[in-house]
Amino acid sequence: MQIVETTNEGLKRAYTVTIPATTITDRIEGEIKKIAPQVRMPGFRPGKVPANLVRKMHGDAIHQDMLNNVIREAMDKLVADNALRPAMNPDVSLGEGYEQGKDAELSVALEILPEIDTPSIEGLKLEKLTVPVAEDAVTEQVEKIASQQQRFETKEGEAEDGDQVICDFTGKLDGEPFEGGAAEKQPITIGSGMLIPGFEEQLVGIKAGDERVITVTFPEDYQAAHLAGKETTFDIVAHEIKAPVESTVDDEFAKQLGLESLEQLQGLIKGQLEQETAGLTRTAMKRQLLDQLAAGHDFDVPPSMVEAEFNQIWQQLVQEASNEEDPEAALKEIEDEKDDYRKIAERRVRLGLLLSEIGQANGVEVSQQEMSMLVSQAAQQYRPEDRQRFMEYVQQDPMMAAQLRAPLYEDKVVDFLIEKSEVTEREVTREELQAAIEAEEGEAEKAEAKPAKKAPAKKAAAKKADDAEAGDEPAEKKAPAKKAPAKKAAAKKTEDGEAKPAAK
């Protein structure tokens, strides 16, 4: 086999690899001899089928398999002989005009990982912002739970705002009942805002046994097109009026939740709040750490890795933009900052390589047991009959395994660096911690060479269909439906997990 280097520019390498025809032919002949005893053919005893007939029957398939094998081995030899560390899978193409019996000439192009001096982990200084959980925060959460466990008791007289009306209703469009517009003994809480505008308000003053016809107009953006913007009527029959009963937060209330006492409930709430703030604290420390690493290292990164990372970012942004109220405007907004997102992708790749180098130099590893758990968790997104196939695929594809391993590997390296850093603690409020995280995001944007004029934050599209009431049924079968919730703004350019370690 002959290997000739044709390109050596920066991180780019290209080679011409010639595999002699005799190498391929020998492999084919060896494979034919191997499988011939297993071939069955009418007129021949088992194991006695002539090699020339085996070649005639299976020659093309055997040739293709053996060619793939020798190409794979050639790539392994190319990488080993030249001490290469490919950033991505090499681009390999077989020369035009190749046919069986001729030498196979391959064109190989790849990018290699940069040589990085082992980053120093000395002198890292981090500030740990801690948030003590105040008793009033615990009390507030307990009271919130109590409000969500609202109880109602039957009352006499007219329904008022906040009361619950148990009623039958039948919706009509142009005097005719429409599909999905009826329910029996439906509990409706006046003032909850769960139904279309104007419905709940018209139940004020109704009494048990009353019948009433109300008129409402469906919103213009209602999911059922035949009802959107239409004026309809609803025939109401009230069965029962219930008034809200204030929940008493005590041991009995905790027992209704399946706990032993109010003290246990408060302890659980406090633990949850501590866990939440601990996560924010770690986020702030991680961003400080990544900013220090990014500021101290500047080296070329493989363009193919940057492009792959950028494509992942861009696909998410385009998906979010498509769900905005004005998709064209949202798309134009991100298009105007396309170069900035590409710089963010480059920063992520550079940080990933740094973390990988630090991890390897200091013996940080993802254990086989941890890897098995990752693969098992990822397999859950597939149908039961496909999970085993997915797990086998991960075992055979190093790149796929590396993608699954990367987030956990990053976390382990970050935890290692935090342990090695000089950490000072400062007690702050939750609001101050959140503000510090947002400020660090701003600093990261400056590091990405942001334009002087800061563009507005993107809104996360992620508008979820309002299915809380519809369940598994089509939306139009659940009238009157809830109002669509306001879109939530998400739009962060940088994420918590912005560095992605390269595969070892």
C-alpha positions as CSV (number, residue, x, y, z in Angstrom):
1,M,0.0,0.0,0.0
2,Q,1.3,3.4,-1.0
3,I,0.4,6.6,1.0
4,V,1.3,10.0,-0.4
5,E,0.6,13.3,1.5
6,T,-0.9,15.9,-0.9
7,T,-2.0,18.6,1.6
8,N,-0.6,19.8,4.9
9,E,-2.0,23.2,5.7
10,G,-2.9,24.1,9.3
11,L,-5.2,21.4,10.5
12,K,-6.0,20.2,7.0
13,R,-4.5,17.0,5.7
14,A,-5.0,15.2,2.4
15,Y,-3.6,11.9,1.1
16,T,-3.6,9.7,-1.9
17,V,-3.7,6.0,-0.9
18,T,-3.1,3.2,-3.4
19,I,-4.2,-0.3,-2.5
20,P,-2.7,-2.9,-4.8
21,A,-5.2,-5.0,-6.8
22,T,-3.4,-8.1,-5.5
23,T,-4.2,-7.2,-1.9
24,I,-7.9,-7.0,-2.7
25,T,-7.8,-10.2,-4.8
26,D,-6.1,-12.1,-2.1
27,R,-8.8,-11.1,0.4
28,I,-11.5,-12.1,-2.0
29,E,-10.0,-15.5,-2.6
30,G,-9.4,-16.0,1.1
31,E,-13.1,-15.2,1.8
32,I,-14.3,-17.5,-0.9
33,K,-12.3,-20.4,0.5
34,K,-13.7,-19.6,3.9
35,I,-17.3,-19.6,3.0
36,A,-17.3,-22.3,0.3
37,P,-17.8,-25.2,2.8
38,Q,-20.9,-23.4,4.0
39,V,-22.5,-22.8,0.6
40,R,-25.4,-25.1,-0.4
41,M,-26.2,-25.7,-4.0
42,P,-28.4,-28.3,-5.7
43,G,-26.4,-31.2,-7.2
44,F,-23.4,-30.8,-4.9
45,R,-22.8,-32.4,-1.6
46,P,-22.4,-29.9,1.4
47,G,-18.9,-28.4,1.3
48,K,-18.2,-29.6,-2.2
49,V,-19.4,-26.6,-4.2
50,P,-16.5,-25.5,-6.5
51,A,-14.9,-22.2,-5.8
52,N,-15.6,-20.8,-9.3
53,L,-19.4,-21.3,-8.7
54,V,-19.2,-19.6,-5.3
55,R,-17.4,-16.7,-7.0
56,K,-20.0,-16.6,-9.7
57,M,-22.9,-16.6,-7.2
58,H,-21.5,-14.3,-4.5
59,G,-18.5,-12.6,-6.1
60,D,-19.9,-9.1,-6.3
61,A,-21.0,-9.0,-2.7
62,I,-17.7,-10.6,-1.5
63,H,-15.7,-8.1,-3.5
64,Q,-17.6,-5.1,-2.0
65,D,-17.2,-6.4,1.5
66,M,-13.5,-7.1,1.1
67,L,-13.0,-3.7,-0.6
68,N,-14.7,-2.0,2.4
69,N,-12.5,-4.0,4.8
70,V,-9.2,-3.1,3.1
71,I,-10.2,0.5,2.9
72,R,-11.0,0.6,6.6
73,E,-7.7,-1.0,7.4
74,A,-5.9,1.4,5.1
75,M,-7.5,4.3,7.0
76,D,-6.4,2.8,10.3
77,K,-2.8,2.5,9.0
78,L,-2.9,6.0,7.6
79,V,-3.9,7.4,11.0
80,A,-1.4,5.3,12.9
81,D,1.6,5.8,10.6
82,N,1.2,9.5,10.5
83,A,0.2,9.8,14.2
84,L,-3.0,11.7,13.3
85,R,-5.8,12.7,15.6
86,P,-8.8,13.1,13.3
87,A,-11.3,15.7,14.3
88,M,-14.1,14.1,12.4
89,N,-14.4,11.0,10.2
90,P,-12.1,11.3,7.2
91,D,-13.7,12.0,3.8
92,V,-12.7,9.0,1.7
93,S,-13.5,8.7,-2.0
94,L,-12.7,5.9,-4.4
95,G,-11.1,7.0,-7.7
96,E,-13.3,7.1,-10.8
97,G,-13.0,4.1,-13.1
98,Y,-12.2,1.6,-10.4
99,E,-13.2,-1.9,-11.2
100,Q,-12.3,-5.3,-9.8
101,G,-8.8,-6.4,-10.7
102,K,-7.4,-2.9,-10.6
103,D,-5.5,-1.0,-7.9
104,A,-7.9,1.0,-5.7
105,E,-6.8,4.7,-5.5
106,L,-8.3,6.6,-2.6
107,S,-8.5,10.3,-2.0
108,V,-8.6,11.0,1.7
109,A,-9.3,14.4,3.2
110,L,-9.5,15.1,6.9
111,E,-9.0,17.7,9.7
112,I,-6.9,16.9,12.7
113,L,-7.1,18.1,16.3
114,P,-4.7,20.8,17.2
115,E,-1.7,20.2,19.4
116,I,-2.6,21.8,22.7
117,D,-0.1,22.3,25.4
118,T,-1.6,20.7,28.5
119,P,-3.5,23.6,30.1
120,S,-2.4,24.7,33.5
121,I,-5.0,24.2,36.2
122,E,-3.0,26.3,38.7
123,G,-4.2,29.7,39.8
124,L,-7.9,29.2,39.0
125,K,-10.0,31.4,41.3
126,L,-13.8,31.0,41.5
127,E,-16.4,32.7,43.6
128,K,-19.1,30.5,45.0
129,L,-22.3,32.4,45.4
130,T,-24.5,30.6,48.0
131,V,-28.1,31.3,48.8
132,P,-29.4,30.3,52.2
133,V,-33.0,29.1,52.1
134,A,-35.1,31.4,54.2
135,E,-38.0,30.1,56.3
136,D,-40.4,32.5,54.6
137,A,-39.5,31.0,51.2
138,V,-40.3,27.5,52.6
139,T,-43.6,28.9,54.0
140,E,-44.4,30.5,50.6
141,Q,-44.0,27.2,48.8
142,V,-46.0,25.3,51.3
143,E,-48.8,27.8,51.0
144,K,-48.6,27.6,47.2
145,I,-49.1,23.8,47.4
146,A,-52.0,24.4,49.7
147,S,-53.6,26.8,47.2
148,Q,-53.1,24.2,44.5
149,Q,-55.0,21.7,46.7
150,Q,-58.0,24.0,46.8
151,R,-61.1,22.4,48.2
152,F,-64.7,23.4,47.6
153,E,-67.8,22.8,49.7
154,T,-71.5,23.1,48.6
155,K,-73.1,26.4,49.3
156,E,-76.6,27.9,49.1
157,G,-77.4,30.9,47.0
158,E,-75.8,32.5,43.9
159,A,-72.4,31.8,42.5
160,E,-69.7,34.4,43.0
161,D,-66.3,35.0,41.6
162,G,-64.0,32.2,42.9
163,D,-66.9,29.8,43.3
164,Q,-67.1,26.5,41.5
165,V,-70.2,25.7,39.4
166,I,-71.0,22.1,38.6
167,C,-73.0,22.2,35.4
168,D,-74.0,20.7,32.1
169,F,-73.4,22.7,29.0
170,T,-74.2,22.4,25.3
171,G,-72.5,24.7,22.7
172,K,-74.4,25.7,19.6
173,L,-73.2,27.4,16.4
174,D,-76.0,29.0,14.4
175,G,-78.5,27.2,16.7
176,E,-77.0,23.8,16.0
177,P,-74.9,21.8,18.6
178,F,-71.3,21.5,17.4
179,E,-69.0,18.5,18.0
180,G,-67.0,18.6,21.3
181,G,-69.0,21.5,22.7
182,A,-70.9,19.6,25.4
183,A,-70.1,18.2,28.8
184,E,-72.0,16.9,31.8
185,K,-71.5,17.9,35.5
186,Q,-68.4,19.8,34.5
187,P,-66.7,21.7,37.4
188,I,-66.0,25.3,36.3
189,T,-64.2,27.8,38.7
190,I,-65.3,31.3,38.0
191,G,-62.3,33.6,37.5
192,S,-59.9,30.8,36.8
193,G,-59.4,31.9,33.2
194,M,-59.4,28.3,32.1
195,L,-62.2,28.8,29.5
196,I,-62.6,31.1,26.5
197,P,-63.1,34.8,27.4
198,G,-66.6,35.7,28.7
199,F,-67.7,32.1,29.6
200,E,-66.9,32.1,33.3
201,E,-68.0,35.6,33.9
202,Q,-71.5,34.9,32.7
203,L,-71.9,32.2,35.4
204,V,-71.9,34.8,38.2
205,G,-75.2,34.9,39.9
206,I,-76.4,31.4,38.8
207,K,-77.9,29.1,41.4
208,A,-78.3,25.4,41.7
209,G,-81.2,24.3,39.4
210,D,-80.9,27.4,37.2
211,E,-80.9,27.2,33.4
212,R,-79.2,29.9,31.5
213,V,-78.1,30.6,27.9
214,I,-74.8,32.5,27.5
215,T,-73.2,34.0,24.4
216,V,-69.5,33.9,23.8
217,T,-67.2,34.6,20.8
218,F,-64.3,32.2,20.2
219,P,-60.8,33.8,19.8
220,E,-59.6,34.5,16.3
221,D,-56.6,32.2,16.8
222,Y,-58.7,29.3,18.3
223,Q,-57.3,25.9,17.2
224,A,-60.6,24.6,15.8
225,A,-60.9,26.6,12.6
226,H,-64.7,26.2,12.2
227,L,-65.1,28.0,15.6
228,A,-62.4,30.6,15.4
229,G,-63.8,34.1,15.6
230,K,-67.4,32.8,15.7
231,E,-70.2,33.8,18.0
232,T,-71.8,30.8,19.8
233,T,-74.3,30.1,22.5
234,F,-74.1,27.7,25.4
235,D,-77.1,26.2,27.2
236,I,-76.2,25.9,30.9
237,V,-77.9,23.8,33.5
238,A,-76.4,24.3,37.0
239,H,-76.5,21.4,39.4
240,E,-74.4,22.6,42.3
241,I,-72.6,25.7,43.6
242,K,-69.5,25.3,45.7
243,A,-67.5,27.8,47.6
244,P,-63.7,27.6,48.1
245,V,-62.6,26.4,51.6
246,E,-59.4,27.8,52.9
247,S,-56.8,25.0,53.5
248,T,-55.3,24.9,56.9
249,V,-51.6,24.2,56.7
250,D,-51.0,21.7,59.5
251,D,-50.1,18.1,60.1
252,E,-53.4,16.9,58.8
253,F,-52.8,18.8,55.5
254,A,-49.4,17.1,55.2
255,K,-51.0,13.7,55.8
256,Q,-53.4,14.4,52.9
257,L,-50.3,14.6,50.7
258,G,-49.1,11.2,52.0
259,L,-46.5,12.6,54.5
260,E,-46.3,12.1,58.2
261,S,-46.2,15.7,59.4
262,L,-46.0,19.4,58.4
263,E,-42.4,19.3,59.5
264,Q,-41.6,16.6,57.0
265,L,-43.3,18.6,54.3
266,Q,-41.3,21.7,55.2
267,G,-38.1,19.6,55.2
268,L,-38.8,18.3,51.7
269,I,-39.6,21.8,50.4
270,K,-36.4,23.2,51.9
271,G,-34.4,20.4,50.3
272,Q,-35.9,21.1,46.9
273,L,-35.1,24.8,47.2
274,E,-31.5,24.1,48.3
275,Q,-31.1,21.8,45.3
276,E,-32.4,24.4,42.9
277,T,-30.1,27.1,44.3
278,A,-27.2,24.7,44.3
279,G,-27.8,24.2,40.6
280,L,-27.7,27.9,40.0
281,T,-24.5,28.2,42.1
282,R,-22.8,25.6,40.0
283,T,-23.9,27.2,36.8
284,A,-22.4,30.5,37.9
285,M,-19.1,28.8,38.9
286,K,-19.0,26.8,35.7
287,R,-19.3,30.0,33.6
288,Q,-16.6,31.7,35.6
289,L,-14.4,28.7,34.9
290,L,-15.1,28.5,31.2
291,D,-14.5,32.2,30.8
292,Q,-11.1,31.9,32.5
293,L,-10.2,28.9,30.3
294,A,-11.4,30.8,27.1
295,A,-9.5,33.9,28.0
296,G,-6.2,32.0,28.5
297,H,-6.2,29.9,25.4
298,D,-6.5,30.8,21.7
299,F,-5.7,28.2,19.1
300,D,-7.0,27.1,15.7
301,V,-9.9,24.7,15.8
302,P,-11.0,22.2,13.1
303,P,-13.5,24.0,10.8
304,S,-15.5,20.8,10.4
305,M,-16.1,20.6,14.1
306,V,-17.1,24.3,14.2
307,E,-19.5,23.8,11.3
308,A,-21.1,20.8,13.0
309,E,-21.6,22.7,16.2
310,F,-22.9,25.8,14.4
311,N,-25.4,23.6,12.4
312,Q,-26.7,22.2,15.7
313,I,-27.1,25.7,17.1
314,W,-28.6,27.0,13.9
315,Q,-31.2,24.3,13.5
316,Q,-32.5,25.0,17.0
317,L,-32.7,28.7,16.4
318,V,-34.6,28.2,13.1
319,Q,-37.0,25.8,14.8
320,E,-37.6,28.4,17.5
321,A,-38.1,31.2,14.9
322,S,-40.6,29.1,13.0
323,N,-42.9,29.0,16.0
324,E,-42.8,32.8,16.6
325,E,-45.8,35.0,15.9
326,D,-43.9,36.6,13.0
327,P,-41.5,33.8,11.8
328,E,-40.1,35.9,9.0
329,A,-39.1,38.7,11.3
330,A,-37.6,36.2,13.9
331,L,-35.6,34.5,11.1
332,K,-34.3,37.8,9.9
333,E,-33.2,38.7,13.4
334,I,-31.1,35.6,13.8
335,E,-29.8,35.9,10.2
336,D,-28.4,39.3,11.1
337,E,-26.4,37.7,13.9
338,K,-25.3,34.6,12.0
339,D,-21.6,35.4,12.3
340,D,-22.0,35.8,16.1
341,Y,-23.5,32.4,16.5
342,R,-20.6,30.9,14.4
343,K,-18.2,32.5,16.8
344,I,-20.1,31.0,19.7
345,A,-19.8,27.6,18.0
346,E,-16.0,28.1,17.7
347,R,-15.8,29.0,21.4
348,R,-17.7,25.9,22.3
349,V,-15.4,23.7,20.3
350,R,-12.3,25.3,21.7
351,L,-13.5,24.9,25.2
352,G,-14.5,21.3,24.5
353,L,-11.0,20.5,23.3
354,L,-9.5,22.2,26.3
355,L,-11.7,20.3,28.7
356,S,-10.9,17.0,26.9
357,E,-7.1,17.7,27.1
358,I,-7.4,18.6,30.8
359,G,-9.5,15.5,31.5
360,Q,-7.1,13.1,29.7
361,A,-4.0,14.7,31.3
362,N,-5.6,14.2,34.8
363,G,-7.1,10.8,34.4
364,V,-10.7,11.9,34.3
365,E,-12.8,9.1,32.8
366,V,-16.4,8.0,32.2
367,S,-16.6,4.5,33.6
368,Q,-18.1,1.6,31.7
369,Q,-21.0,1.4,34.2
370,E,-21.7,5.1,33.6
371,M,-21.5,4.7,29.9
372,S,-23.9,1.7,30.0
373,M,-26.4,3.9,32.0
374,L,-26.1,6.7,29.4
375,V,-26.8,4.3,26.5
376,S,-29.7,2.7,28.3
377,Q,-31.2,6.1,29.0
378,A,-30.8,7.2,25.4
379,A,-32.4,4.0,24.2
380,Q,-35.6,4.8,26.1
381,Q,-36.6,7.3,23.4
382,Y,-37.0,4.4,20.9
383,R,-39.7,1.8,20.7
384,P,-39.0,-1.3,22.8
385,E,-38.3,-3.4,19.8
386,D,-35.7,-0.9,18.5
387,R,-33.8,-0.4,21.8
388,Q,-31.4,-3.3,21.5
389,R,-30.6,-2.3,17.9
390,F,-29.8,1.2,19.1
391,M,-27.5,-0.1,21.8
392,E,-25.6,-2.3,19.3
393,Y,-25.3,0.7,17.0
394,V,-23.7,2.8,19.7
395,Q,-21.2,0.0,20.5
396,Q,-20.2,-0.1,16.8
397,D,-20.0,3.6,16.2
398,P,-17.3,5.5,18.2
399,M,-18.6,8.9,17.1
400,M,-22.1,8.1,18.4
401,A,-20.7,6.8,21.7
402,A,-18.6,10.0,22.0
403,Q,-21.7,12.2,21.5
404,L,-23.5,10.4,24.4
405,R,-20.4,10.5,26.6
406,A,-19.5,14.2,26.0
407,P,-22.0,15.9,28.4
408,L,-21.1,13.7,31.3
409,Y,-17.4,13.8,30.6
410,E,-17.6,17.6,30.5
411,D,-19.4,17.7,33.9
412,K,-16.8,15.4,35.4
413,V,-13.9,17.6,34.1
414,V,-15.7,20.8,35.4
415,D,-16.2,19.2,38.8
416,F,-12.5,18.2,38.8
417,L,-11.4,21.8,38.0
418,I,-13.8,23.3,40.6
419,E,-12.2,21.0,43.2
420,K,-8.7,22.2,42.2
421,S,-9.7,25.9,42.1
422,E,-9.3,28.4,44.9
423,V,-12.9,29.0,45.9
424,T,-14.2,31.8,48.0
425,E,-17.8,31.9,49.2
426,R,-20.2,34.8,49.3
427,E,-23.8,34.7,50.6
428,V,-26.3,36.3,48.3
429,T,-30.0,36.4,47.6
430,R,-31.5,34.3,44.8
431,E,-32.1,37.4,42.8
432,E,-28.5,38.5,43.1
433,L,-27.4,35.0,42.0
434,Q,-29.6,35.1,39.0
435,A,-28.3,38.6,38.2
436,A,-24.7,37.4,38.4
437,I,-25.5,34.5,36.0
438,E,-27.0,37.0,33.5
439,A,-24.1,39.3,33.9
440,E,-21.7,36.4,33.1
441,E,-23.7,35.7,30.0
442,G,-23.2,39.3,29.0
443,E,-19.4,39.0,29.5
444,A,-19.4,35.8,27.4
445,E,-21.1,37.7,24.6
446,K,-18.3,40.3,24.7
447,A,-15.8,37.6,24.5
448,E,-17.5,36.4,21.3
449,A,-16.6,39.8,19.8
450,K,-20.2,41.1,19.9
451,P,-21.0,44.2,17.9
452,A,-21.2,47.4,19.9
453,K,-25.0,47.5,19.5
454,K,-26.4,44.6,21.4
455,A,-29.2,42.9,19.5
456,P,-32.4,41.9,21.3
457,A,-32.6,38.5,22.9
458,K,-34.3,35.8,20.8
459,K,-37.6,34.4,21.9
460,A,-37.7,30.7,22.3
461,A,-40.3,29.4,20.0
462,A,-41.3,26.4,21.9
463,K,-44.9,27.3,21.9
464,K,-46.7,24.3,23.2
465,A,-50.2,23.5,22.1
466,D,-52.6,24.0,24.9
467,D,-53.5,20.3,25.5
468,A,-54.0,20.4,29.2
469,E,-57.7,20.1,28.7
470,A,-57.8,18.2,25.4
471,G,-55.9,15.1,26.6
472,D,-55.5,12.7,23.7
473,E,-58.5,14.0,21.8
474,P,-58.4,16.5,18.9
475,A,-58.5,20.1,20.1
476,E,-61.9,20.8,18.5
477,K,-63.5,18.1,20.6
478,K,-62.9,20.0,23.8
479,A,-64.8,23.2,23.7
480,P,-64.8,25.6,25.4
481,A,-61.0,25.4,25.4
482,K,-58.5,27.2,27.6
483,K,-56.9,30.4,26.4
484,A,-53.6,30.0,24.7
485,P,-50.7,30.8,27.1
486,A,-48.4,33.7,26.4
487,K,-45.2,32.7,24.7
488,K,-42.2,32.3,26.9
489,A,-39.0,34.1,26.1
490,A,-36.0,31.8,26.2
491,A,-33.5,33.2,23.8
492,K,-30.1,32.6,25.3
493,K,-27.2,32.4,22.9
494,T,-25.0,30.6,25.4
495,E,-26.1,27.6,27.3
496,D,-25.0,25.9,30.5
497,G,-23.4,23.1,28.6
498,E,-21.6,25.2,26.0
499,A,-18.3,23.2,25.9
500,K,-18.3,19.8,24.2
501,P,-15.2,17.6,24.8
502,A,-13.8,16.0,21.7
503,A,-13.8,12.2,21.5
504,K,-10.7,10.6,23.0
